[in-house]
């Protein structure tokens, strides 16, 4: 009988939330948290818009093909973060038309393959990007990764 009373007392203690949960659910505390996150989100959106504007200016004004290509890659990264996958694909394709340095071109091709594979569900497009890395850059770390991704695509 005593063991049963101890068990009931322990279980009833588990059913009540810890005291810090009371503070979490207070409307004032929830409001404060929301306001802090809101102002941070507003700053982040403004920062993203400024970045997009800066990268667009680089693309428009620069004669340096590598710099222009890297700006397209950065725009694509922003697009992916926002879930704008078609825009990301377009920007990556634009980057590949620029005169990217080989290390930046390999990275852009890997990003394109990953985007096609994971977000656009375009296995053929992903395989094309991975094969392009393998053909153009036969002995690089990106080539090994492209081979692995191509093998995984073939087995899926």
C-alpha atoms as one frame of an Amber mdcrd trajectory, in Angstrom:
protein
   0.000   0.000   0.000   2.846   2.403   0.846   4.592   1.694  -2.451   1.392
   2.475  -4.299   1.087   5.824  -2.535   4.693   6.667  -3.387   4.100   5.747
  -7.035   0.959   7.894  -7.194   2.800  10.826  -5.601   5.689  10.484  -8.075
   3.415  10.168 -11.074   1.287  13.120 -10.041   4.460  15.208  -9.740   5.370
  14.252 -13.308   2.009  15.412 -14.594   2.468  19.002 -13.452   4.699  21.088
 -15.679   7.845  22.585 -14.195   7.487  26.160 -13.016   9.555  27.645 -15.881
   6.840  26.515 -18.317   4.442  28.933 -16.610   6.683  31.818 -17.618   7.015
  30.496 -21.181   3.244  30.512 -21.611   2.649  33.956 -20.102   1.360  36.312
 -22.822   3.846  39.043 -21.876   6.785  36.662 -22.141   5.529  35.312 -25.459
   5.085  38.897 -26.710   8.645  39.866 -25.700  10.105  36.832 -27.468   8.027
  37.532 -30.568   9.088  41.182 -30.629  12.769  40.266 -30.367  12.456  37.745
 -33.177  10.386  40.174 -35.255  13.006  42.917 -35.175  15.722  40.378 -36.033
  13.679  39.105 -38.960  13.106  42.636 -40.252  16.863  43.306 -40.145  17.549
  40.003 -41.925  15.109  40.821 -44.731  16.665  44.263 -45.208  20.129  42.696
 -45.237  19.040  40.127 -47.840  17.610  42.863 -50.052  20.824  44.858 -49.770
  22.894  41.771 -50.644  20.743  41.045 -53.672  21.111  44.633 -54.803  24.895
  44.554 -54.305  25.300  41.289 -56.216  23.079  42.581 -59.041  25.275  45.710
 -59.244  28.417  43.569 -59.434  26.883  41.526 -62.252  25.847  44.663 -64.114
  29.045  46.675 -63.631  31.938  44.240 -63.452  33.963  43.127 -66.442  35.605
  40.398 -64.354  33.902  37.142 -65.401  34.924  35.271 -62.261  33.574  38.004
 -59.997  30.314  38.151 -61.956  29.998  34.376 -61.808  30.579  34.328 -58.050
  27.888  37.015 -57.642  25.449  34.742 -59.514  26.410  31.869 -57.177  25.768
  34.050 -54.122  22.376  35.045 -55.508  21.612  31.355 -56.036  22.503  30.642
 -52.393  20.065  33.344 -51.293  17.420  31.886 -53.600  17.861  28.412 -52.118
  17.568  29.813 -48.593  14.272  31.422 -49.621  13.001  28.290 -51.350  13.195
  29.943 -54.788  14.663  26.920 -56.515  13.923  27.862 -60.122  15.571  31.258
 -59.610  18.524  29.495 -57.982  18.867  27.189 -60.992  18.745  30.183 -63.341
  21.443  32.022 -61.359  23.688  28.948 -61.230  23.314  28.466 -64.978  24.202
  32.146 -65.460  27.271  31.683 -63.256  28.416  28.814 -65.449  28.162  31.044
 -68.539  30.496  33.568 -66.882  34.241  33.063 -66.917  34.440  31.421 -63.488
  37.810  30.281 -62.219  37.998  26.472 -62.220  37.555  26.109 -58.435  34.455
  28.325 -58.524  33.095  26.557 -61.591  33.430  23.154 -59.900  31.585  24.484
 -56.857  28.804  25.954 -59.019  28.394  22.667 -60.879  28.157  20.769 -57.585
  25.583  23.254 -56.309  23.594  22.892 -59.517  23.674  19.099 -59.280  22.599
  19.190 -55.645  19.815  21.682 -56.391  18.526  19.569 -59.260  18.715  16.396
 -57.206  17.292  17.527 -53.861  15.002  20.442 -54.582  13.912  20.236 -58.206
  13.816  16.421 -58.242  15.450  16.421 -61.654  17.713  13.364 -61.565  18.734
  13.715 -65.219  19.757  17.346 -64.708  21.705  16.426 -61.581  23.467  13.594
 -63.394  24.397  15.965 -66.233  25.983  18.443 -63.780  27.875  15.671 -61.987
  29.132  14.190 -65.289  30.277  17.636 -66.404  32.474  17.919 -63.297  33.892
  14.444 -63.890  34.641  15.186 -67.557  36.041  18.699 -67.123  37.968  18.179
 -63.876  39.022  14.515 -63.639  41.241  14.749 -60.541  39.716  17.049 -57.936
  37.911  16.557 -54.615  34.719  17.778 -56.307  35.139  15.036 -58.908  35.148
  12.376 -56.225  32.012  13.841 -54.683  30.356  14.026 -58.097  31.204  10.343
 -58.704  29.663   9.392 -55.367  26.506  11.395 -56.070  26.259   9.907 -59.565
  26.622   6.403 -58.155  23.923   7.128 -55.583  21.613   8.439 -58.322  22.180
   5.295 -60.373  21.226   3.102 -57.407  18.100   4.993 -56.398
